[in-house]
Each structure stands twice: as C-alpha cells, then as structure tokens.
Amino acid sequence: MSVLSMFRTEEEPTVEKDGRTAVIDIGSNSIRLVVFDGQGRLPAFLFNEKVMVGLGARRDENGALQPDAIGDAMDILRRFRSLATAMNVTDMRAVATAAVREASNGGELIAQLGDIGIQVRLLSGEDEAKLAAMGVLSAIPGAEGLVGDLGGGSLELARVADGAVKECASFPLGVLRIAELRSSGKKGALKRAIAKALKSADWTAKCEGQPLYLVGGSWRALARVDMQRTKFPLPIVHHYTMRPERAAKLVRLLARIDKSKLNCVPSMASQRIPHLPDGAAILSQLVKQIGLGELVVSAYGLREGLLYERLDAETRAIDPLIAATREEGERQGRFPEHGDLLNRWIAPLFTDESDTDKRIRLAACLLADTGWRAHPEFRAERGLEMALHGNWVGIESNGRGKMAQALFTNFGGGVGVVEELVNLCSTKELEQAARWGLAMRFGQRLSGGVAEPLELSNVGVEANRLILALDKRDAELYSQPVAKRHRQLADAFGKEPEMRLI
C-alpha cells in the first residue's frame, strides 16, 4: 500500500492548533518534560528537558523506592510543574511506567504528585507498548512490523499493521535489569529469557522478515554509534535504518571498543554509555530469534503516542510530512495557497512518477516560497539546510535528499547534482529532483508567486517541445526573465521551449 493511498495530502481538514500540551514521562531511567505547541496532527516541540534519575535502580531490598529517590523525583517534578504553568500549558498529561508501577510504594509518589496538582496515569506494560506503537504510527506513515520500546525497567513489543496497533506485550527486560540477569552466572541467560518472553508472545512470529521500529533512548544511542561508524551523512537519528546483521556487529564492536571513544559520538548522553552493550545484546537476540528485517529508528514513541491516541480518525489520516511542510510554507511564505497551486501546475511534467515521489515533490513545492527572507546569496544553501535538517517526519533520508536538491535548484543553486547528496540518492534521482526545482522556479518567475497566472496557464510536453500555454490576457508576463527560465527547464528535459497563447 502506498503512502499516498493511506494519507491525505490535498484538501486537508482544518485542525485546531491553539493551546499547549505538556507531557511528563516518569520512567525507570529518566524523568522528562516535553511541551508541545498546538493541538493538531503534528504539534511543534516547544520545550524538552530530561533528567536522569534512575528510579528503577534506586529501590531497597523490599522493592520500595528509596526516600532520596522520591525526593529527587519530587524536586524535578515541581520544577516541571512550574515551567508548564509559566508556559501557559492548558493540557497536562503525566504518566509513570515500570519503576513506579513495580515499586511497593509507587502509590506514595503518585499521591505526592497529586497534592501538587500533577495527576499521574499509571501505565501497565501493555499500555506502554500500545502508546509507543502509536507514537511510531504518528511519525512513520504506513509502518508495518514490530515496535520495540526498550526502557530501563522493561521491554515493550507491539505489532503494527494497516495503520493500527495489534497485539502488545511487556517484559521485565529493561537495560537496568540485564546486569542482574547476567549475575546468575548461567551462560546464555539473556538468550533464554528472551526466548521465554517470545514464546509467551507467539504473535511476534507474524513479524518475521518485517522491520523492527526502535523506540527508547538506549536504542537511539546505539543507532548513533552505528551512524558514527558508517559515516552516515545526516545527523538525524529519526528514521535511520540499519540492516538486521548490524545488531550482532554492534555487540562485537561494543565488546572491544575503548569506551572513551563513545564520548565522541555526537549527541551521545554519557549516562547511556554503560547500557549500550546490554541494549545491543537485547536487540541482537530479538533479531535472531524472530528473524526480523531492517531496523528503523523512531524518535517518536510513548510521549507522542499520548497525543496521537486522542486524535480523531480524520486528523490521524493527515500526512504528517505534508502537514508540517504546509504549515512552514504558510508561516514563512508570501502567499498561503502558493505551494499546492505550484505543485498542481508542474504536475503534468512528471506524470510517470511513483506515489512516493509525488509526495516528496508536493512537500518541496510547499516549501518553495520560504527562502525570501534569507540573503539572496545564501537562499540555495537555506534550501539544503531546510530539507536535510528540518524537523520533518514521515520522510526517509532518500526523500530528504531529493527535497534538498529540488529546493537548492529552486532557490537558484543551479541544475548540477549537489555532491553532498550523492550518498543519499542516486544521480538519476537527483537529476529528476533538479527538474522539479527548475519547474518550481519557472512557475514562480512567471507568476511572481500569486495565483492567477498559474490558474490561467499550464505547462506540458508534446513530442520535442516543452510548452507553456498562456492566457492571452497574460501575454505580457512572458518577458525575457521568464523566457530564460523556460529555456532552462526545457533544456533539462532535452526539449525545445514553446510559448502558446490561448
């Protein structure tokens, strides 16, 4: 099933955008506050703060959270409450996971939080699994396979198919527990523990050969190690993809690497480093025992799932990439309707494209008018930066590369393939994206960014001609600058330019 067939990209419904939502996630390793601006399909991140508290490792022999652990948690959460109030948050959602759920005095922490106005939803393991999977679905349209959320206290698994969460399960196999498992001294203890877990969740066999979507800080940190080792050209971990055999290779790498080198991995939190070998070991066993396919990192998980679960079906169906690029185009562009109109105008030149390419082309068109505030000499570079490093979801690195080439060309960077993109896309793909950019540039020069000239004209290819059919009333718009862009576009198609009055 194509992405376009699952998600609407045109004629999107209006979504309420006002208000701010705060999510507090009380986990086994960390406590985090995220503030989202807006209430629509893909609210913007306004604030994100994480404090490593390690509640899961701070329990006494009776399984109770230690008093100083509760005190530290309360200090952090009072700060988070004050920040949320100062940021005019209208919707506060707080959840607690394995560490609080399993502590004999977890209810005491929840009661203290209630006293200061933070109402906590205590999640079951299955709740965690479902919310993590919903977070993946919110950011990776059409995800099909197994979602794995590795935390400090537990490992959650959920199967996603047909845009929905299917079976869910939770196991006490978080990274903070593996040392205890290994301390039994029995060889293969982790392997057997995972085999036992998977036997109880036999539905995971349906995911054989399918992707595993990696959620959680430990696995994101593991992916950053792989990105460093493979010299991946983008610094963005979301949607980073590894072959399944990379899991076993990472186990071997982490067994011999000088740990000081891990501190040099970009965006690596030092607190994550001690848990990397165990995270890799769990991943490797899952891949082997289920026979999983590619490994896809998701920066979206439980917290984003909390927002996604409250959306109605109509809002969920909105394509997140198109929603985000449309909003950015409206915010920075001159004419709100410009991107959609421009995409429809150039579409007759690209009739043989896949649904995936049509979607990336639309996203590029929605951003085509956003460079006007940049210095003219750096607009092309701005286009590259926006596409490659923008906070987009629902797009892989290959799509980012094509969007970057299109915007680079659109903003005047030339028709040549951008060298830094060749590790993301084939030369043929980049040449096609450059033609997108030239077509966008031609339409913008003809119309000046306003609607009527595009509505009263069209472009197309006939035999060896690239034809602009222009309304007679707009004949004077076809001046020398427009003719020059027409020629450039025709050359890129190997055609001759022709202007017709209609």
MILUM-751271 format. One line per 10 residues: number of its first residue (from 1); their letters; for each residue x, y, z of C-alpha. Coordinates in steps of 0.02 Angstrom, whole numbers, plus 50000, padded with zeros to 5 digits. Example, Ala and Ser with C-alpha at 12.3 -4.5 7.8 and 13.67 -1.06 7.14 Angstrom:
1> AS> 50615,49775,50390; 50684,49947,50357 $
END
This chain:
1> MSVLSMFRTE> 50000,50000,50000; 50073,50169,49951; 50092,50312,50073; 49980,50422,49967; 49840,50295,49971; 49843,50293,50161; 49863,50477,50198; 49777,50630,50126; 49891,50763,50056; 49771,50885,49973 $
11> EEPTVEKDGR> 49612,50964,50038; 49664,50931,50218; 49535,50975,50352; 49565,51121,50464; 49637,51062,50630; 49627,51158,50793; 49802,51223,50829; 49780,51329,50985; 49840,51282,51157; 49992,51196,51230 $
21> TAVIDIGSNS> 50007,51019,51294; 50136,50958,51419; 50185,50776,51436; 50280,50716,51590; 50355,50543,51572; 50415,50464,51736; 50523,50320,51677; 50645,50197,51754; 50797,50290,51689; 50739,50468,51668 $
31> IRLVVFDGQG> 50602,50593,51701; 50560,50705,51554; 50450,50855,51516; 50400,50892,51338; 50291,51042,51295; 50202,51041,51128; 50134,51197,51045; 49966,51166,50962; 49835,51030,50964; 49836,50969,50784 $
41> RLPAFLFNEK> 49908,50822,50687; 50089,50861,50724; 50111,50990,50864; 50278,51081,50867; 50404,51044,51004; 50417,51197,51115; 50521,51129,51259; 50607,50966,51302; 50703,50928,51462; 50763,50761,51528 $
51> VMVGLGARRD> 50841,50722,51696; 50923,50553,51727; 50856,50498,51897; 50870,50309,51885; 50717,50269,51989; 50724,50090,51929; 50892,50063,52011; 50851,50154,52174; 50743,50030,52268; 50778,49945,52433 $
61> ENGALQPDAI> 50778,49759,52470; 50588,49762,52489; 50562,49837,52317; 50517,50011,52381; 50582,50171,52304; 50713,50244,52419; 50663,50406,52508; 50801,50505,52422; 50741,50440,52253; 50565,50502,52289 $
71> GDAMDILRRF> 50637,50667,52350; 50741,50690,52192; 50592,50648,52084; 50481,50772,52175; 50610,50912,52158; 50617,50885,51970; 50430,50871,51951; 50397,51030,52050; 50511,51118,51926; 50419,51040,51780 $
81> RSLATAMNVT> 50251,51094,51852; 50313,51273,51871; 50384,51276,51695; 50222,51211,51621; 50124,51344,51715; 50241,51481,51654; 50222,51417,51475; 50032,51430,51485; 50005,51244,51463; 49820,51205,51451 $
91> DMRAVATAAV> 49831,51015,51446; 49947,50922,51565; 49972,50735,51543; 50084,50639,51662; 50122,50454,51652; 50227,50335,51754; 50298,50170,51692; 50389,50016,51758; 50489,50092,51901; 50336,50166,51986 $
101> REASNGGELI> 50220,50026,51933; 50328,49893,52014; 50383,49988,52170; 50290,49937,52327; 50273,50122,52371; 50242,50187,52196; 50071,50246,52252; 50156,50360,52379; 50247,50454,52241; 50087,50467,52139 $
111> AQLGDIGIQV> 49992,50534,52291; 50126,50667,52324; 50115,50721,52144; 49926,50734,52157; 49948,50850,52305; 50047,50973,52197; 49922,50964,52054; 50003,50833,51942; 49880,50691,51908; 49978,50537,51855 $
121> RLLSGEDEAK> 49915,50399,51742; 50000,50237,51795; 50028,50137,51637; 50025,49949,51625; 50158,49866,51518; 50030,49840,51381; 49983,50025,51391; 50165,50070,51365; 50181,49954,51216; 50023,50023,51134 $
131> LAAMGVLSAI> 50070,50205,51161; 50247,50178,51094; 50174,50097,50940; 50052,50241,50917; 50197,50361,50927; 50282,50265,50786; 50124,50268,50681; 50110,50455,50708; 50283,50485,50633; 50310,50344,50508 $
141> PGAEGLVGDL> 50159,50331,50394; 50120,50153,50344; 50235,50070,50473; 50213,49881,50465; 50305,49763,50580; 50361,49755,50761; 50384,49905,50876; 50510,49880,51017; 50522,50006,51158; 50674,49973,51267 $
151> GGGSLELARV> 50672,50065,51433; 50766,50049,51594; 50642,49931,51677; 50552,49844,51536; 50545,49797,51354; 50381,49826,51264; 50335,49746,51099; 50187,49785,50987; 50139,49735,50812; 50078,49869,50692 $
161> ADGAVKECAS> 49985,49835,50530; 49860,49926,50420; 49886,50087,50516; 49835,50012,50684; 49912,49934,50839; 49878,49748,50851; 49948,49634,50988; 50051,49706,51133; 50162,49634,51269; 50281,49693,51405 $
171> FPLGVLRIAE> 50429,49602,51485; 50546,49644,51631; 50696,49654,51515; 50749,49837,51526; 50933,49883,51520; 50938,49911,51709; 50889,49729,51737; 51013,49642,51622; 51159,49653,51743; 51056,49559,51872 $
181> LRSSGKKGAL> 51012,49429,51742; 51194,49406,51695; 51245,49395,51878; 51162,49224,51887; 51321,49161,51806; 51224,49050,51688; 51286,49059,51509; 51152,49112,51387; 51037,49180,51522; 50984,49329,51415 $
191> KRAIAKALKS> 50954,49220,51264; 50842,49105,51364; 50749,49249,51446; 50707,49325,51277; 50658,49155,51207; 50538,49131,51353; 50464,49304,51326; 50439,49275,51140; 50359,49105,51172; 50228,49191,51279 $
201> ADWTAKCEGQ> 50202,49318,51140; 50197,49195,50996; 50113,49325,50886; 50286,49402,50860; 50316,49263,50733; 50200,49360,50616; 50337,49493,50608; 50468,49378,50531; 50557,49471,50392; 50471,49635,50437 $
211> PLYLVGGSWR> 50552,49792,50508; 50585,49820,50693; 50549,50000,50742; 50669,50051,50880; 50600,50163,51018; 50689,50220,51176; 50847,50314,51223; 50958,50161,51235; 50922,50105,51058; 50934,50282,50989 $
221> ALARVDMQRT> 51106,50294,51070; 51152,50128,50991; 51099,50196,50821; 51210,50348,50846; 51358,50233,50870; 51316,50148,50706; 51294,50315,50618; 51467,50366,50676; 51546,50202,50621; 51464,50204,50449 $
231> KFPLPIVHHY> 51494,50391,50423; 51310,50420,50389; 51297,50592,50306; 51149,50657,50409; 51150,50692,50597; 50965,50646,50613; 50929,50484,50704; 50743,50476,50666; 50711,50351,50526; 50893,50297,50523 $
241> TMRPERAAKL> 50890,50121,50453; 51009,49975,50484; 51020,49804,50407; 50974,49668,50534; 51151,49599,50539; 51211,49766,50610; 51140,49716,50779; 51265,49572,50803; 51406,49680,50735; 51367,49813,50865 $
251> VRLLARIDKS> 51377,49682,51002; 51552,49636,50945; 51604,49817,50923; 51548,49869,51097; 51639,49721,51173; 51807,49783,51112; 51792,49972,51088; 51880,50094,51203; 51734,50168,51299; 51814,50341,51294 $
261> KLNCVPSMAS> 51782,50343,51106; 51597,50331,51137; 51601,50502,51220; 51648,50572,51049; 51489,50509,50966; 51381,50663,50926; 51231,50687,51040; 51281,50539,51148; 51223,50559,51328; 51362,50495,51442 $
271> QRIPHLPDGA> 51233,50410,51554; 51183,50298,51408; 51358,50229,51375; 51362,50096,51513; 51199,50022,51448; 51248,50013,51264; 51315,49833,51269; 51157,49768,51351; 51046,49865,51231; 51142,49790,51085 $
281> AILSQLVKQI> 51129,49615,51159; 50940,49626,51178; 50923,49693,51001; 51032,49558,50928; 50933,49419,51013; 50767,49490,50954; 50830,49499,50775; 50897,49320,50780; 50753,49237,50870; 50612,49319,50771 $
291> GLGELVVSAY> 50704,49335,50606; 50671,49520,50591; 50707,49629,50440; 50779,49804,50437; 50797,49906,50596; 50714,50077,50588; 50742,50206,50724; 50594,50309,50783; 50622,50467,50883; 50436,50463,50918 $
301> GLREGLLYER> 50367,50346,51049; 50262,50345,51206; 50251,50533,51232; 50197,50567,51053; 50082,50417,51065; 49990,50504,51207; 49946,50644,51087; 49906,50530,50941; 49785,50421,51040; 49671,50570,51071 $
311> LDAETRAIDP> 49659,50621,50889; 49503,50575,50791; 49520,50461,50640; 49507,50606,50518; 49651,50700,50596; 49759,50543,50610; 49738,50518,50424; 49828,50681,50384; 50001,50652,50312; 50124,50720,50443 $
321> LIAATREEGE> 50256,50773,50316; 50131,50870,50211; 50051,50946,50366; 50220,51007,50429; 50284,51075,50263; 50118,51160,50228; 50123,51245,50398; 50303,51300,50370; 50260,51366,50197; 50114,51465,50266 $
331> RQGRFPEHGD> 50222,51535,50406; 50370,51589,50300; 50299,51607,50125; 50216,51759,50048; 50058,51679,49979; 49972,51540,50079; 49900,51445,49932; 50060,51452,49830; 50135,51280,49865; 49983,51174,49823 $
341> LLNRWIAPLF> 49946,51277,49667; 50127,51267,49608; 50129,51078,49631; 49970,51058,49528; 50042,51172,49393; 50204,51074,49368; 50124,50900,49390; 50091,50874,49201; 50280,50871,49176; 50301,50722,49294 $
351> TDESDTDKRI> 50158,50604,49255; 50258,50442,49266; 50319,50465,49446; 50285,50348,49591; 50166,50398,49730; 50317,50418,49844; 50400,50543,49726; 50237,50638,49701; 50226,50658,49889; 50405,50721,49906 $
361> RLAACLLADT> 50378,50841,49760; 50224,50912,49846; 50323,50937,50007; 50458,51029,49909; 50328,51140,49824; 50252,51184,49992; 50423,51250,50044; 50462,51332,49877; 50421,51509,49935; 50508,51503,50104 $
371> GWRAHPEFRA> 50677,51571,50050; 50632,51753,50027; 50686,51808,50200; 50860,51735,50176; 51004,51832,50099; 50995,51808,49909; 51170,51733,49902; 51125,51600,50029; 50949,51550,49978; 51007,51391,49894 $
381> ERGLEMALHG> 51103,51339,50050; 50949,51378,50153; 50850,51259,50044; 50977,51121,50075; 50978,51153,50261; 50789,51158,50274; 50765,50993,50184; 50909,50897,50262; 50898,50957,50442; 50718,51012,50462 $
391> NWVGIESNGR> 50614,50928,50596; 50514,50826,50471; 50439,50655,50500; 50362,50534,50377; 50515,50550,50265; 50670,50443,50244; 50846,50506,50209; 50823,50471,50023; 50669,50584,50022; 50763,50720,50115 $
401> GKMAQALFTN> 50898,50712,49983; 50776,50734,49839; 50686,50875,49928; 50854,50959,49962; 50907,50951,49779; 50739,51021,49723; 50746,51168,49844; 50930,51201,49807; 50890,51216,49622; 50728,51313,49654 $
411> FGGGVGVVEE> 50821,51442,49758; 50950,51472,49621; 51087,51347,49663; 51096,51280,49486; 51048,51118,49400; 51203,51019,49446; 51190,50874,49567; 51238,50928,49744; 51389,50825,49793; 51340,50801,49975 $
421> LVNLCSTKEL> 51177,50718,49921; 51252,50576,49819; 51263,50464,49972; 51076,50484,49999; 51009,50471,49821; 51060,50405,49651; 51118,50526,49519; 50960,50489,49419; 50851,50534,49568; 50944,50696,49598 $
431> EQAARWGLAM> 50931,50746,49415; 50743,50720,49423; 50734,50823,49584; 50832,50961,49498; 50699,50962,49362; 50569,50983,49499; 50668,51133,49560; 50680,51210,49386; 50494,51186,49357; 50456,51266,49525 $
441> RFGQRLSGGV> 50574,51409,49484; 50492,51434,49315; 50317,51440,49390; 50371,51564,49522; 50454,51679,49397; 50302,51676,49283; 50177,51710,49421; 50276,51815,49544; 50205,51697,49675; 50024,51748,49651 $
451> AEPLELSNVG> 49886,51631,49599; 49803,51697,49442; 49944,51673,49313; 49961,51491,49364; 49774,51463,49365; 49759,51534,49188; 49907,51440,49114; 49979,51266,49101; 50137,51175,49054; 50163,51009,48967 $
461> VEANRLILAL> 50270,50909,48848; 50224,50871,48668; 50349,50774,48562; 50510,50876,48570; 50429,51032,48644; 50406,51092,48821; 50255,51203,48803; 50190,51346,48909; 50009,51384,48864; 49972,51560,48925 $
471> DKRDAELYSQ> 49809,51657,48929; 49809,51798,48803; 49771,51922,48941; 49935,51874,49024; 50043,51879,48869; 50145,52023,48938; 50202,51913,49083; 50312,51816,48962; 50461,51931,48969; 50647,51895,48950 $
481> PVAKRHRQLA> 50672,51829,49129; 50526,51709,49107; 50587,51652,48937; 50758,51617,49013; 50682,51504,49147; 50576,51420,49013; 50733,51381,48913; 50824,51312,49065; 50681,51195,49105; 50662,51138,48925 $
491> DAFGKEPEMR> 50850,51102,48915; 50839,50995,49071; 50706,50890,48983; 50802,50886,48819; 50663,50984,48734; 50637,51149,48645; 50536,51286,48733; 50374,51346,48654; 50251,51477,48716; 50071,51471,48655 $
501> LI> 49935,51598,48686; 49763,51528,48723 $
END
